[in-house]
Amino acid sequence: MSKWQQHGDVQLIPIDVIPDDAKSIGTRSVVQEGEMTGHAHRLPMGVPMFQNPAGDVFMDIPRRIDISHEEHKPQLLKPGFYKIGRVVEYDYDRQEQRAVAD
């Protein structure tokens, strides 16, 4: 499987299959909304998304499409299954890890 991609604060991690315990949460075009600006990481069309009991979200990309965001260049996604993650940073002064916010 190819290496994960990053689009702003969102990680797009290629996976082989959607986990069996993940249930459909519908078809969506917003991958993740920005907490700071209200901007969103978007796809030009809705894609099937799934969530497992642990809260992990997955998507099924049917064809090559771009993901876009108001503050980032569009990025091409290849067809396949992806786990959606968050980029984290480590604050050495506070000795804590936190999610990066767009």
C-alpha positions as CSV (number, residue, x, y, z in Angstrom):
1,M,0.0,0.0,0.0
2,S,1.3,3.5,-0.8
3,K,2.4,6.0,1.7
4,W,-0.1,8.3,3.4
5,Q,-0.8,11.8,2.2
6,Q,-1.2,15.0,4.1
7,H,-3.5,17.8,3.1
8,G,-3.1,20.6,5.7
9,D,-4.0,19.1,9.1
10,V,-5.6,16.0,7.5
11,Q,-3.9,12.7,7.0
12,L,-5.2,10.4,4.2
13,I,-4.0,6.9,5.0
14,P,-4.4,4.3,2.2
15,I,-5.8,1.0,3.5
16,D,-6.6,-2.3,1.9
17,V,-10.2,-2.6,3.0
18,I,-12.8,-0.8,5.2
19,P,-12.8,-2.6,8.6
20,D,-15.7,-5.0,9.2
21,D,-16.8,-3.1,12.3
22,A,-17.1,0.2,10.4
23,K,-20.7,1.3,9.7
24,S,-21.9,3.6,6.9
25,I,-22.3,7.3,7.9
26,G,-23.6,8.2,4.4
27,T,-22.2,9.9,1.4
28,R,-20.3,13.1,2.1
29,S,-18.1,15.7,0.3
30,V,-16.6,17.3,3.4
31,V,-13.7,15.2,4.7
32,Q,-13.0,17.4,7.7
33,E,-14.0,20.9,8.9
34,G,-11.5,23.4,10.1
35,E,-11.8,24.3,13.8
36,M,-10.1,27.7,13.6
37,T,-11.4,29.1,10.3
38,G,-14.5,27.2,9.5
39,H,-12.9,26.2,6.2
40,A,-13.2,22.5,5.1
41,H,-11.3,19.9,3.3
42,R,-13.7,19.0,0.5
43,L,-14.1,16.5,-2.4
44,P,-15.9,17.6,-5.6
45,M,-18.5,14.9,-5.1
46,G,-19.9,12.9,-2.2
47,V,-18.1,9.6,-1.4
48,P,-19.2,6.8,0.9
49,M,-17.9,7.3,4.4
50,F,-17.8,4.8,7.4
51,Q,-17.0,5.0,11.1
52,N,-16.0,2.2,13.5
53,P,-16.9,2.0,17.2
54,A,-13.5,3.6,18.1
55,G,-14.5,6.8,16.1
56,D,-12.1,6.2,13.2
57,V,-13.5,7.5,9.9
58,F,-12.9,5.8,6.5
59,M,-13.8,6.7,2.9
60,D,-14.1,4.9,-0.4
61,I,-12.8,7.0,-3.2
62,P,-14.3,5.6,-6.5
63,R,-12.1,7.5,-9.0
64,R,-9.2,10.0,-9.2
65,I,-10.4,13.2,-7.6
66,D,-9.0,16.3,-5.9
67,I,-9.3,17.2,-2.3
68,S,-9.4,21.0,-1.8
69,H,-9.3,23.6,1.0
70,E,-9.4,27.3,0.9
71,E,-5.9,27.6,2.4
72,H,-4.2,24.7,0.5
73,K,-3.6,23.7,-3.1
74,P,-5.8,20.9,-4.4
75,Q,-4.3,17.5,-4.1
76,L,-5.1,14.4,-6.2
77,L,-6.4,11.3,-4.5
78,K,-6.2,8.0,-6.3
79,P,-9.2,5.5,-6.1
80,G,-9.2,3.3,-3.1
81,F,-10.0,3.1,0.6
82,Y,-8.6,5.7,3.1
83,K,-8.5,6.2,6.8
84,I,-8.9,9.9,7.7
85,G,-6.4,11.0,10.4
86,R,-5.2,14.2,12.0
87,V,-1.7,15.6,12.0
88,V,-0.3,15.9,15.5
89,E,2.4,18.1,16.9
90,Y,4.4,17.8,20.1
91,D,4.9,20.8,22.4
92,Y,8.2,20.2,24.2
93,D,7.6,23.0,26.7
94,R,4.3,21.6,27.9
95,Q,5.4,18.0,27.3
96,E,2.1,17.2,25.4
97,Q,0.9,16.1,22.0
98,R,-2.0,17.9,20.3
99,A,-3.8,17.8,17.0
100,V,-2.9,20.4,14.5
101,A,-5.9,22.7,13.8
102,D,-6.6,24.4,10.5
